[in-house]
Amino acid sequence: MTSATSTSVTTDGFVVVPRRHLGRWIGAAVVVVFLVWLGVSVSRAALDWGVVRSYLTFPVILTGLGIAIVLTIAAMVIGLLMGVVTAVMRMSKNPVTAGVAWLYVWVFRGTPVYLQLLIWFNLAIIFPVIGFPGLAPTRTIDLLTPFVAAAIGLGLNQGSYTSEVVRSGILSVDEGQTEAAQAIGMPRLMILRRIVLPQAMRVIIPPVGNEVIGMLKTTSLASAIGVSEILSQAQHIYFVNSRIMELLIVCAIWYLATVSVLSIGQFYLERHYAKGATSKALAPTPLQRLRAVFGTARSYR
């Protein structure tokens, strides 16, 4: 005879009691105590939150944020283009093409990005004039402004890492699909554009999304060559008013806000390219999760 209650079940003389998860509750209590302690400590710290609020929308800070975002976009465009081209070159059967691609990756991954920025910024020392076929020679110092030097330096460095991501994505696609496309007479570039890359994107998007977020934070290194991004602007301000922590918190807030927006974009891109590529259900969107939570709460009420 089996009887059941809301808390236990009796089966053949044995009482089955639901697991209490004591360790889980202890861990939650420790986390709550730590958060309370952290909140109290921050509230008692010698910080002027009024200064934080006043500088959060300060025009110079917003200008620096805009420069950081534009520099991130420019560097990632260069990095993605170089990454795709280099990945295809490295997979080429031509030893010269593959060797040049390998050399590019070796050089730009093997030296610090800070060093590369300094080299691009000071390139005018060894090449005072740059000439292109059909165009009049131009002074290097006029062509390589701090922003251009930063975009090129960050972009080429990023391209060396992105090439490995793209190459791994291409290798993840079944070779049988490429062979089938070749059998019906599709050219190599069309196969890459219409068949291989769309399927490789589900492998490429997650690490590239992380690299975009990392690039936004790496733009702070551009201040070393005179680019006035948000952190550089904040430093210029706190050198005058000595509100160091307040200005750094302002930068942290804007970095977190921008990264949050980028993370949302990455989520929806991953969701888009995951369609039809897996047997698992697509991950719920943040809006769907909120609806599920509040819907459950309403059903309980």
WOBEL-V354668 format. One record per residue. RES is the residue in three letters. D_LAST is the distance of its C-alpha to the last C-alpha in Angstrom with 1 decimal. Layout:
res:RES d_last:D_LAST
res:RES d_last:D_LAST
//
This chain:
res:MET d_last:34.3
res:THR d_last:30.9
res:SER d_last:28.0
res:ALA d_last:24.6
res:THR d_last:21.9
res:SER d_last:18.7
res:THR d_last:21.0
res:SER d_last:24.4
res:VAL d_last:26.4
res:THR d_last:30.0
res:THR d_last:32.5
res:ASP d_last:36.2
res:GLY d_last:36.2
res:PHE d_last:34.3
res:VAL d_last:30.9
res:VAL d_last:28.8
res:VAL d_last:26.6
res:PRO d_last:24.1
res:ARG d_last:25.6
res:ARG d_last:24.7
res:HIS d_last:25.6
res:LEU d_last:27.4
res:GLY d_last:29.2
res:ARG d_last:26.2
res:TRP d_last:24.7
res:ILE d_last:28.2
res:GLY d_last:28.6
res:ALA d_last:25.4
res:ALA d_last:26.6
res:VAL d_last:30.0
res:VAL d_last:28.6
res:VAL d_last:26.6
res:VAL d_last:29.7
res:PHE d_last:31.8
res:LEU d_last:29.7
res:VAL d_last:29.8
res:TRP d_last:33.5
res:LEU d_last:34.0
res:GLY d_last:32.2
res:VAL d_last:34.2
res:SER d_last:37.4
res:VAL d_last:36.9
res:SER d_last:36.2
res:ARG d_last:39.4
res:ALA d_last:41.5
res:ALA d_last:44.4
res:LEU d_last:42.7
res:ASP d_last:42.9
res:TRP d_last:39.6
res:GLY d_last:41.2
res:VAL d_last:43.8
res:VAL d_last:41.2
res:ARG d_last:39.5
res:SER d_last:42.9
res:TYR d_last:44.2
res:LEU d_last:41.0
res:THR d_last:42.2
res:PHE d_last:45.9
res:PRO d_last:48.0
res:VAL d_last:49.9
res:ILE d_last:46.8
res:LEU d_last:45.3
res:THR d_last:48.7
res:GLY d_last:48.8
res:LEU d_last:45.3
res:GLY d_last:46.5
res:ILE d_last:49.6
res:ALA d_last:47.6
res:ILE d_last:45.4
res:VAL d_last:48.5
res:LEU d_last:50.4
res:THR d_last:47.6
res:ILE d_last:47.6
res:ALA d_last:51.4
res:ALA d_last:51.7
res:MET d_last:49.1
res:VAL d_last:50.8
res:ILE d_last:54.1
res:GLY d_last:52.5
res:LEU d_last:50.8
res:LEU d_last:54.1
res:MET d_last:56.2
res:GLY d_last:53.7
res:VAL d_last:53.8
res:VAL d_last:57.6
res:THR d_last:58.3
res:ALA d_last:56.1
res:VAL d_last:58.0
res:MET d_last:61.3
res:ARG d_last:60.6
res:MET d_last:60.0
res:SER d_last:63.2
res:LYS d_last:66.1
res:ASN d_last:68.4
res:PRO d_last:69.2
res:VAL d_last:70.1
res:THR d_last:66.8
res:ALA d_last:64.8
res:GLY d_last:66.9
res:VAL d_last:66.4
res:ALA d_last:62.6
res:TRP d_last:62.7
res:LEU d_last:64.8
res:TYR d_last:62.4
res:VAL d_last:59.5
res:TRP d_last:61.6
res:VAL d_last:62.8
res:PHE d_last:59.6
res:ARG d_last:57.4
res:GLY d_last:60.2
res:THR d_last:60.6
res:PRO d_last:58.1
res:VAL d_last:56.5
res:TYR d_last:57.7
res:LEU d_last:61.3
res:GLN d_last:60.9
res:LEU d_last:59.8
res:LEU d_last:62.9
res:ILE d_last:65.1
res:TRP d_last:63.9
res:PHE d_last:64.2
res:ASN d_last:67.7
res:LEU d_last:68.9
res:ALA d_last:71.3
res:ILE d_last:73.4
res:ILE d_last:74.7
res:PHE d_last:74.2
res:PRO d_last:75.1
res:VAL d_last:75.2
res:ILE d_last:73.2
res:GLY d_last:74.8
res:PHE d_last:73.3
res:PRO d_last:75.5
res:GLY d_last:76.4
res:LEU d_last:74.9
res:ALA d_last:76.7
res:PRO d_last:76.1
res:THR d_last:73.4
res:ARG d_last:73.2
res:THR d_last:70.5
res:ILE d_last:69.4
res:ASP d_last:68.7
res:LEU d_last:66.8
res:LEU d_last:64.7
res:THR d_last:62.9
res:PRO d_last:60.5
res:PHE d_last:57.5
res:VAL d_last:59.3
res:ALA d_last:60.4
res:ALA d_last:56.9
res:ALA d_last:55.5
res:ILE d_last:58.2
res:GLY d_last:58.0
res:LEU d_last:54.3
res:GLY d_last:54.3
res:LEU d_last:57.1
res:ASN d_last:55.6
res:GLN d_last:52.3
res:GLY d_last:54.0
res:SER d_last:55.5
res:TYR d_last:52.1
res:THR d_last:50.5
res:SER d_last:53.4
res:GLU d_last:52.4
res:VAL d_last:48.8
res:VAL d_last:50.0
res:ARG d_last:52.5
res:SER d_last:50.0
res:GLY d_last:47.8
res:ILE d_last:50.9
res:LEU d_last:51.8
res:SER d_last:48.4
res:VAL d_last:49.1
res:ASP d_last:50.9
res:GLU d_last:54.6
res:GLY d_last:54.8
res:GLN d_last:53.1
res:THR d_last:55.8
res:GLU d_last:58.5
res:ALA d_last:57.2
res:ALA d_last:57.2
res:GLN d_last:60.7
res:ALA d_last:61.8
res:ILE d_last:61.0
res:GLY d_last:62.9
res:MET d_last:60.2
res:PRO d_last:61.7
res:ARG d_last:60.4
res:LEU d_last:58.8
res:MET d_last:56.9
res:ILE d_last:55.7
res:LEU d_last:54.4
res:ARG d_last:52.7
res:ARG d_last:51.3
res:ILE d_last:50.6
res:VAL d_last:50.6
res:LEU d_last:48.9
res:PRO d_last:45.9
res:GLN d_last:45.1
res:ALA d_last:46.0
res:MET d_last:43.6
res:ARG d_last:40.6
res:VAL d_last:42.6
res:ILE d_last:44.0
res:ILE d_last:41.0
res:PRO d_last:39.2
res:PRO d_last:42.3
res:VAL d_last:43.6
res:GLY d_last:40.3
res:ASN d_last:40.7
res:GLU d_last:44.3
res:VAL d_last:43.3
res:ILE d_last:41.1
res:GLY d_last:43.9
res:MET d_last:46.4
res:LEU d_last:44.6
res:LYS d_last:45.0
res:THR d_last:48.5
res:THR d_last:49.7
res:SER d_last:50.0
res:LEU d_last:53.2
res:ALA d_last:54.7
res:SER d_last:55.4
res:ALA d_last:58.3
res:ILE d_last:60.2
res:GLY d_last:59.3
res:VAL d_last:56.1
res:SER d_last:54.1
res:GLU d_last:50.5
res:ILE d_last:47.7
res:LEU d_last:48.6
res:SER d_last:52.2
res:GLN d_last:51.5
res:ALA d_last:49.4
res:GLN d_last:52.3
res:HIS d_last:54.7
res:ILE d_last:52.7
res:TYR d_last:52.2
res:PHE d_last:55.9
res:VAL d_last:56.5
res:ASN d_last:53.8
res:SER d_last:53.2
res:ARG d_last:49.4
res:ILE d_last:49.1
res:MET d_last:45.6
res:GLU d_last:44.1
res:LEU d_last:45.6
res:LEU d_last:44.6
res:ILE d_last:41.0
res:VAL d_last:41.2
res:CYS d_last:42.6
res:ALA d_last:39.8
res:ILE d_last:37.1
res:TRP d_last:38.8
res:TYR d_last:39.4
res:LEU d_last:35.8
res:ALA d_last:34.7
res:THR d_last:37.3
res:VAL d_last:36.6
res:SER d_last:32.8
res:VAL d_last:33.9
res:LEU d_last:36.4
res:SER d_last:33.8
res:ILE d_last:31.5
res:GLY d_last:34.7
res:GLN d_last:35.6
res:PHE d_last:32.2
res:TYR d_last:32.5
res:LEU d_last:36.2
res:GLU d_last:35.5
res:ARG d_last:32.8
res:HIS d_last:35.4
res:TYR d_last:38.2
res:ALA d_last:36.1
res:LYS d_last:35.7
res:GLY d_last:37.7
res:ALA d_last:39.0
res:THR d_last:36.7
res:SER d_last:35.0
res:LYS d_last:31.8
res:ALA d_last:28.9
res:LEU d_last:29.0
res:ALA d_last:27.0
res:PRO d_last:23.9
res:THR d_last:24.5
res:PRO d_last:22.8
res:LEU d_last:21.1
res:GLN d_last:19.9
res:ARG d_last:18.6
res:LEU d_last:16.6
res:ARG d_last:15.2
res:ALA d_last:14.3
res:VAL d_last:12.6
res:PHE d_last:10.5
res:GLY d_last:10.0
res:THR d_last:8.7
res:ALA d_last:6.4
res:ARG d_last:5.1
res:SER d_last:5.4
res:TYR d_last:3.8
res:ARG d_last:0.0
//
